[in-house]
């Protein structure tokens, strides 16, 4: 229905995502509640607060579906494999018949078990070197061409290109250290060739990387072919753009039709790129990754420190841009106590001239947001409705 009501105007929406923002209490307070963040707390006092549910209650989301929800897409209806998103993020343009995989370099021991699923987060330069070696040594598997392109740190992308490749495959990543990698398995008969090719590729990589001290194995995730999805321009009449560092988030943005603004490697460079390009667009998504990494590493104090730095160094600069609608949230929760994504709802604040605020709430944190005017169980995909409404981009429904 929202698509039928969408209007174009020059009001600007700024959606800021601190990846993995939500947490769980340690000594009674989450990472966000523990952090000293006077700028965000002052903004919360004059904003509407709430908690959103990325996919569904009790469901732990991956980064892909979590972001699609924030962009206004039902992540169950518009399901896309992580490999497709990563391929788009590193600048590849996979054809509808290509099979894409997100890959990790990993460390495997003599016992066949994974000791580090991320190979110690090897430097990006080392990743590029290894990807070049793989590309030269494994240009094809059977009659299928192989395209390998590095991402950041331990991440890279594999695109398989040939006849008879189908989606419907399991991952080889068991998601936990101490376990043996899983073979890629077909979930339907048509995907049997795809599984065979993927497993052959992993086996060839293992032989090639055998002498590497850390990155001696390859894990494959999110194997899929590119689906069709309507763009944000088509659905919401927006002129959208993305500022992000990591390829996956650039890929997600491209997937829904955003222009991707190259922004360097630092928070400062991201804000500078946002400032320079803001006049050209009316919807800007800016992504900050480090909070999620700290949560995945189980480092509560580091996540707190990053939130405090963000509040001091970045929030004032963002507010000086004076967007008509400012929304800050996370894509999902990554509690340090769990060392990974979780099913918990995610705090958000929304500031505009038309917001209703809760007079008693003057802090940005999970408990305050759960009592906010937007409620504690808003489906993430409906957050876009609020952003459009508060920027006066939706006309009245009915007579």
Buried (B, 14 or more C-beta within 10 A) or exposed (E): EBEEBBEEEEBBBBBBBBBBBBBBBBEEBBBBBBBEBEBBBBBBBEBBBBBBBBBEEEEBBBBBBBBBBBBBBBBEEBBBBBBBBBBBBBEBEBEEBBBBBBBBBBBBEEEEBBBBBBBBBBEBEBBBBBBEBBBEBBEEBEEBEBBBBBBBBBBBBBBBBBEBBBBBBBBBBBEEEEEEBBEBBBEEEEBBBBBBBBBBBBEBBBEBBEEBEBBBBBBBBBBBBBEEBEBBBEBBBBBBBBBBBBBBBBBBBBBBBBBBBEBEEEBEBBBBBBBEBBEEBBBBBBBBBBBBBBBBBBBBEBBBBBBBBBBEEBBEBBBEBEBBBBBBBBBBBBBBBBBBBBBBBBBBBBBBEEBEBBEEBEBBBBBBBBBBBBBBEBBBBBBBBBBBBBBBBBEEEEE
